[in-house]
């Protein structure tokens, strides 16, 4: 037993094995409740050793590299360099809070180190969620995405409440079992506290799950999954064929009682320039569908452009055209078409780093050629400042048009709800990753968004998973991978605002600012100690 507890490399591997299952349907998030105990054991083993901080960082990097690689390897199917960047950058960023916590422990003591560990980890997750470079896929709170009965309290805290929960259970379990120098000694009081922290939220959540009742305010919807190969659809398939396939699929399921048709991200690829949509044949086909079904609203993903002529103000995202003086912005957007003459438009604004946007373009200008050669971008898609909601001309219901990557960001999605959205429509194209855990993980995150906001979700994915999700996060219906078809169901609208929608990622914000204060406090303590030593 003592050999196991003192083998830091083995502990690093064990931590990784415990972190992985929450991101797979066959797994469980409960392993996260003990996943960080091996990391805490490593910190204890190296306390007082030479170059201890570097070694803690190294062992933490082993854990997080294995965790990232085992859960997000599927990115390689879209971009191998992107997968490497995501894995190595996230490994590096995850190791920083562990190293900072160890440094705080060295200066402030063992118990302060536990507090610092929780604060710095939450601060890291908040920064990675809201920073210029963002990849919050492995936020700890996402580890229960497949077990919605246990996370109904996310309507109060969001995913950072889940992260805090896991961290607290790990720390108190560690303290309950191990004393200094990792000697095993069961501390009954702390074991009871750890058990209470674990069990009480689960009990409350399950009670909430089984007693939650949706307000009856139904709308009937059709979700279309056209199943177009993402590597062919942009170049090898005529854009008008995209529209015909999806409209024909919808026609097979539509009747006079259908309120909304939802189609995927980038489902309309014609020559769309903002201000002249009506002249494109794709829109004319949709208009004919709406004319025949006037109570229906058609929501679709669209690729469009904004033209800038000589004399116009040119934004930094604009791209030059062949004709001198002319520029255009490129948008990944969503539209709503109804019986009115106005086509409502929303532009995706939470962009995928390295694919749809390049962070810190001024500072990283020297990487421009490398990024383009690796299949990425150096010029960002255009975005919009605020979230918009869609409103049908014949209904009071408001829709949140959430496009793909945006559905990963809970606080971001709350901005739609604050604008009055009664439903969330997630439109996405997950086919880039192939038949891997990626598209399943992405669909599961929509269940978390449903709980956080208490909004029903209609999700249309080009190649799967398309689904209907209720306000408890249950997947009511779904179409699997690489199937063409459509779903029909009735979902209830909701206009109530949850505590999380009102306050957003408040747990992360508190941790972020506490972390800054804690770093300053540690630095001040170190400087004071050095000054005292010299006097």
JOHUFEN-V338682 format. One record per residue. N is the residue number from 1. RES is the residue in one small letter. SS is DSSP state (2 for helix, 1 for strand, 0 for the rest). PSI is psi in whole degrees, -180 to 180 (NA if undefined). D_LAST is the distance of its C-alpha to the last C-alpha in Angstrom with 1 decimal. Layout:
n res ss psi d_last
N RES SS PSI D_LAST
N RES SS PSI D_LAST
This chain:
n res ss psi d_last
1 x 0 -45 45.8
2 x 2 -36 42.4
3 x 2 -40 43.3
4 x 2 -45 44.1
5 x 2 -20 40.9
6 x 2 -3 38.8
7 x 0 94 40.8
8 x 2 -37 38.7
9 x 2 -41 41.3
10 x 2 -40 44.1
11 x 2 -38 42.1
12 x 2 -42 41.6
13 x 2 -41 45.4
14 x 2 -43 46.1
15 x 2 -43 44.0
16 x 2 -44 46.1
17 x 2 -33 49.3
18 x 2 -24 48.5
19 x 2 -24 47.6
20 x 2 -44 50.8
21 x 2 -30 53.7
22 x 2 -16 53.1
23 x 2 12 54.2
24 x 0 145 57.6
25 x 0 -30 60.6
26 x 0 -10 61.0
27 x 0 -163 57.5
28 x 0 148 55.6
29 x 2 -10 52.4
30 x 2 -25 51.8
31 x 2 -23 50.1
32 x 2 -21 47.3
33 x 2 -16 46.4
34 x 0 4 45.1
35 x 0 -29 44.4
36 x 0 -5 40.7
37 x 2 -42 40.3
38 x 2 -35 40.3
39 x 2 -42 37.4
40 x 2 -35 35.4
41 x 2 -41 36.3
42 x 2 -43 35.1
43 x 2 -40 31.7
44 x 2 -42 31.5
45 x 2 -36 32.7
46 x 2 -3 30.1
47 x 0 127 27.1
48 x 0 -3 24.6
49 x 0 163 26.6
50 x 0 143 25.7
51 x 0 37 26.4
52 x 2 -40 27.3
53 x 2 -44 27.1
54 x 2 -40 29.6
55 x 2 -38 31.9
56 x 2 -45 32.0
57 x 2 -42 33.0
58 x 2 -48 35.6
59 x 2 -39 37.2
60 x 2 -38 37.3
61 x 2 -37 39.0
62 x 2 -48 41.6
63 x 2 -52 42.4
64 x 2 -30 42.6
65 x 2 -46 44.5
66 x 2 -41 47.2
67 x 2 -49 47.4
68 x 2 -46 47.8
69 x 2 -41 50.3
70 x 2 -22 52.4
71 x 2 -20 52.7
72 x 2 22 53.0
73 x 2 -26 54.6
74 x 2 -14 57.7
75 x 2 -26 56.2
76 x 2 -28 57.4
77 x 2 -24 61.0
78 x 0 -43 60.2
79 x 0 111 57.6
80 x 2 -45 56.1
81 x 2 -36 53.3
82 x 2 -39 52.6
83 x 2 -46 52.4
84 x 2 -43 49.9
85 x 2 -44 47.8
86 x 2 -45 47.8
87 x 2 -48 47.0
88 x 2 -41 44.1
89 x 2 -45 42.6
90 x 2 -38 42.8
91 x 2 -47 41.4
92 x 2 -48 38.4
93 x 2 -37 37.9
94 x 2 -32 38.3
95 x 2 -24 35.7
96 x 2 -49 33.0
97 x 2 -32 32.8
98 x 2 -44 32.7
99 x 2 -44 29.8
100 x 2 -41 27.9
101 x 2 -38 28.7
102 x 2 -41 27.3
103 x 2 -42 24.0
104 x 2 -38 23.9
105 x 2 -42 24.7
106 x 2 -35 21.9
107 x 2 -43 19.3
108 x 2 -11 21.2
109 x 0 168 23.4
110 x 2 -49 27.0
111 x 2 -39 28.8
112 x 2 -31 26.9
113 x 2 -36 27.9
114 x 2 -45 31.5
115 x 2 -44 31.3
116 x 2 -37 29.6
117 x 2 -46 32.4
118 x 2 -47 35.1
119 x 2 -49 33.6
120 x 2 -35 32.8
121 x 2 -46 36.3
122 x 2 -37 38.1
123 x 2 -40 36.1
124 x 2 -48 37.2
125 x 2 -41 40.8
126 x 2 -44 40.8
127 x 2 -40 39.5
128 x 2 -22 42.1
129 x 2 -37 44.8
130 x 2 0 44.2
131 x 0 172 42.6
132 x 0 -39 44.4
133 x 0 120 44.6
134 x 0 134 45.9
135 x 0 75 47.3
136 x 2 20 47.1
137 x 2 -38 49.8
138 x 2 26 47.6
139 x 0 130 46.0
140 x 2 -39 45.9
141 x 2 -18 48.1
142 x 2 -10 50.9
143 x 2 -11 51.2
144 x 2 21 53.7
145 x 0 -28 55.9
146 x 0 -1 58.8
147 x 0 68 58.5
148 x 2 -24 59.0
149 x 2 -25 59.9
150 x 2 -2 56.3
151 x 0 31 54.6
152 x 0 -23 56.7
153 x 0 -1 53.6
154 x 2 -17 52.4
155 x 2 -16 54.4
156 x 2 -33 51.5
157 x 2 -20 48.5
158 x 0 -172 49.7
159 x 2 -24 48.5
160 x 2 -25 44.9
161 x 2 -38 45.9
162 x 2 -42 47.2
163 x 2 -45 44.0
164 x 2 -41 42.0
165 x 2 -52 44.5
166 x 2 -43 44.3
167 x 2 -43 40.5
168 x 2 -44 40.4
169 x 2 -43 43.1
170 x 2 -48 41.3
171 x 2 -46 38.0
172 x 2 -35 39.7
173 x 2 -42 42.0
174 x 2 -47 39.2
175 x 2 -29 37.4
176 x 2 -25 40.8
177 x 2 -35 41.5
178 x 1 136 38.3
179 x 0 -171 35.4
180 x 2 151 32.2
181 x 2 20 32.9
182 x 2 32 36.2
183 x 0 132 38.0
184 x 1 125 41.2
185 x 0 115 41.5
186 x 0 118 43.5
187 x 0 103 41.9
188 x 2 -41 44.9
189 x 2 -47 43.4
190 x 2 -30 41.5
191 x 2 -39 44.6
192 x 2 -41 46.6
193 x 2 -45 44.2
194 x 2 -42 44.4
195 x 2 -40 48.2
196 x 2 -42 48.4
197 x 2 -36 46.3
198 x 2 -48 48.7
199 x 2 -40 52.0
200 x 2 -49 51.9
201 x 2 -34 51.7
202 x 2 -43 54.5
203 x 2 -48 56.7
204 x 2 -42 56.2
205 x 2 -45 56.8
206 x 2 -36 60.0
207 x 2 -45 61.3
208 x 2 -40 60.7
209 x 2 -48 62.4
210 x 2 -13 65.5
211 x 2 -7 65.8
212 x 0 129 65.0
213 x 0 127 68.1
214 x 0 139 68.6
215 x 0 131 70.4
216 x 0 108 73.7
217 x 0 73 73.8
218 x 1 148 75.2
219 x 1 137 75.5
220 x 1 136 77.3
221 x 1 151 75.6
222 x 1 124 76.5
223 x 1 126 73.7
224 x 1 135 74.9
225 x 1 99 73.5
226 x 0 -21 75.3
227 x 0 56 73.8
228 x 0 129 73.6
229 x 0 117 71.9
230 x 2 -22 68.8
231 x 2 -5 69.1
232 x 2 -31 72.6
233 x 2 -30 72.8
234 x 0 -22 71.1
235 x 0 -35 73.4
236 x 0 -12 76.3
237 x 0 124 77.6
238 x 0 135 79.1
239 x 2 -37 77.1
240 x 2 -28 80.2
241 x 2 -36 80.7
242 x 2 -50 77.3
243 x 2 -44 78.6
244 x 2 -45 82.0
245 x 2 -46 80.6
246 x 2 -40 78.4
247 x 2 -43 81.0
248 x 2 -38 83.7
249 x 2 -41 81.4
250 x 2 -40 80.8
251 x 2 -34 84.5
252 x 0 -17 85.3
253 x 0 -2 83.2
254 x 0 147 83.6
255 x 0 -173 85.9
256 x 0 -12 86.2
257 x 0 -6 83.6
258 x 0 131 80.7
259 x 0 -35 78.1
260 x 1 141 75.7
261 x 1 131 75.8
262 x 1 126 72.5
263 x 0 165 72.1
264 x 0 175 69.2
265 x 0 142 66.6
266 x 0 36 68.1
267 x 0 -18 71.6
268 x 1 118 73.1
269 x 0 19 72.7
270 x 0 -172 75.4
271 x 0 76 75.0
272 x 0 116 73.2
273 x 1 131 72.1
274 x 0 129 70.7
275 x 0 -11 73.5
276 x 0 36 76.4
277 x 2 -37 76.1
278 x 2 -23 79.6
279 x 2 -5 81.3
280 x 0 137 79.9
281 x 2 -34 82.3
282 x 2 -46 79.6
283 x 2 -37 79.3
284 x 2 -37 83.1
285 x 2 -41 83.4
286 x 2 -41 80.9
287 x 2 -39 82.7
288 x 2 -40 86.0
289 x 2 -44 84.4
290 x 2 -36 83.1
291 x 2 -38 86.5
292 x 2 -18 88.1
293 x 0 73 85.5
294 x 0 -16 84.6
295 x 0 1 82.5
296 x 0 151 80.2
297 x 1 135 76.9
298 x 1 118 75.8
299 x 1 129 72.1
300 x 1 152 71.2
301 x 1 146 68.5
302 x 1 143 69.2
303 x 1 123 67.9
304 x 1 169 68.4
305 x 1 153 67.5
306 x 1 123 67.1
307 x 1 139 68.7
308 x 1 124 67.2
309 x 0 168 69.6
310 x 0 132 69.1
311 x 0 -20 67.6
312 x 0 154 65.8
313 x 0 127 62.1
314 x 0 114 60.8
315 x 0 160 58.0
316 x 0 -19 55.4
317 x 0 -10 57.0
318 x 0 148 60.4
319 x 1 141 62.1
320 x 1 145 64.5
321 x 0 173 68.1
322 x 0 -35 70.6
323 x 0 125 72.0
324 x 0 138 69.7
325 x 0 -9 68.1
326 x 0 138 68.5
327 x 1 166 65.7
328 x 1 150 65.5
329 x 1 146 63.0
330 x 1 129 63.4
331 x 1 142 63.1
332 x 1 112 63.2
333 x 1 179 64.8
334 x 1 148 66.9
335 x 1 157 70.1
336 x 1 125 72.3
337 x 1 128 76.0
338 x 0 -160 78.4
339 x 0 -10 81.6
340 x 0 168 79.9
341 x 0 -8 79.8
342 x 0 129 76.0
343 x 0 115 74.0
344 x 1 143 70.6
345 x 1 133 67.8
346 x 1 138 64.2
347 x 1 129 61.9
348 x 0 131 59.5
349 x 0 -10 56.0
350 x 0 99 53.7
351 x 0 154 54.1
352 x 0 122 53.5
353 x 1 132 50.6
354 x 0 -21 52.0
355 x 0 -52 55.6
356 x 0 -15 56.2
357 x 1 155 53.1
358 x 0 118 50.4
359 x 0 153 47.0
360 x 0 52 44.9
361 x 0 -35 47.8
362 x 0 -45 46.3
363 x 0 -30 43.2
364 x 0 26 45.3
365 x 2 -31 48.2
366 x 2 -14 48.0
367 x 2 5 49.0
368 x 2 -53 52.3
369 x 2 -41 54.6
370 x 2 -45 53.0
371 x 2 -44 53.2
372 x 2 -40 56.9
373 x 2 -29 57.8
374 x 0 3 56.3
375 x 0 8 58.5
376 x 0 -157 56.0
377 x 0 157 55.8
378 x 0 -12 53.8
379 x 0 127 55.5
380 x 0 152 55.2
381 x 0 156 58.2
382 x 0 154 58.5
383 x 0 -175 57.5
384 x 0 157 57.8
385 x 0 -45 55.2
386 x 0 161 56.4
387 x 0 147 58.3
388 x 0 153 62.0
389 x 1 152 64.5
390 x 1 141 68.1
391 x 1 123 70.9
392 x 0 145 74.5
393 x 0 -26 77.1
394 x 0 16 79.2
395 x 0 155 76.4
396 x 0 -2 73.5
397 x 0 137 71.3
398 x 1 143 68.2
399 x 1 136 66.9
400 x 1 109 63.4
401 x 1 89 64.0
402 x 1 123 61.1
403 x 1 111 61.3
404 x 2 -110 60.1
405 x 2 -28 56.3
406 x 2 -28 55.8
407 x 2 -8 56.8
408 x 2 -16 53.6
409 x 0 102 51.5
410 x 2 -49 51.9
411 x 2 -37 50.2
412 x 2 -44 52.2
413 x 2 -30 55.5
414 x 2 -24 54.8
415 x 2 -33 55.3
416 x 2 -42 58.9
417 x 2 -37 59.3
418 x 2 -23 57.8
419 x 0 1 60.6
420 x 0 9 63.1
421 x 0 133 63.9
422 x 0 -26 66.1
423 x 1 158 66.1
424 x 1 126 63.9
425 x 1 117 65.8
426 x 1 119 63.8
427 x 1 132 65.4
428 x 1 166 64.1
429 x 0 94 65.0
430 x 0 8 63.4
431 x 2 -17 65.9
432 x 2 -29 63.5
433 x 2 -9 61.9
434 x 0 -172 65.2
435 x 0 79 66.0
436 x 0 176 62.5
437 x 2 -14 60.2
438 x 2 -51 58.9
439 x 2 -28 61.7
440 x 2 -44 61.7
441 x 2 -42 58.0
442 x 2 -43 58.6
443 x 2 -39 61.4
444 x 2 -30 59.4
445 x 2 -26 56.8
446 x 2 -31 59.5
447 x 2 -38 59.9
448 x 2 -42 56.4
449 x 2 -35 57.0
450 x 2 -42 60.1
451 x 2 -46 58.2
452 x 2 -39 55.3
453 x 2 -13 57.9
454 x 0 51 60.9
455 x 0 138 63.0
456 x 1 148 65.8
457 x 1 131 65.5
458 x 1 123 68.2
459 x 1 121 66.8
460 x 1 117 68.8
461 x 1 137 67.6
462 x 0 -48 69.6
463 x 0 11 69.9
464 x 0 152 68.5
465 x 0 126 67.2
466 x 1 143 69.0
467 x 1 163 68.8
468 x 1 134 69.2
469 x 1 131 66.3
470 x 0 -177 66.6
471 x 0 -11 64.0
472 x 0 -4 62.8
473 x 0 4 62.1
474 x 0 136 65.1
475 x 1 112 66.9
476 x 1 -43 70.4
477 x 1 156 72.0
478 x 1 154 71.0
479 x 1 131 72.5
480 x 0 -168 71.0
481 x 0 135 70.1
482 x 0 44 72.6
483 x 0 139 75.3
484 x 0 136 77.1
485 x 1 -167 78.0
486 x 1 153 77.3
487 x 1 146 76.2
488 x 1 130 77.7
489 x 1 168 76.2
490 x 1 124 75.6
491 x 1 153 72.1
492 x 1 136 71.1
493 x 0 157 69.3
494 x 0 140 66.5
495 x 0 5 65.1
496 x 0 146 62.5
497 x 0 124 58.8
498 x 0 165 56.4
499 x 2 -39 52.9
500 x 2 -42 51.5
501 x 2 -40 53.7
502 x 2 -38 52.5
503 x 2 -10 48.8
504 x 0 -148 48.5
505 x 0 58 45.4
506 x 2 -33 43.4
507 x 2 -44 41.7
508 x 2 -41 40.5
509 x 2 -44 39.4
510 x 2 -44 37.3
511 x 2 -40 35.7
512 x 2 -50 35.1
513 x 2 -33 33.2
514 x 2 -39 31.4
515 x 2 -42 30.4
516 x 2 -46 28.9
517 x 2 -41 26.9
518 x 2 -40 25.8
519 x 2 -45 24.6
520 x 2 -39 22.6
521 x 2 -42 21.1
522 x 2 -45 20.2
523 x 2 -43 18.7
524 x 2 -40 16.6
525 x 2 -40 15.5
526 x 2 -46 14.6
527 x 2 -39 12.6
528 x 2 -40 10.8
529 x 2 -41 10.1
530 x 2 -41 8.9
531 x 2 -41 6.5
532 x 2 -35 5.3
533 x 2 -28 5.7
534 x 2 -21 3.8
535 x 0 NA 0.0
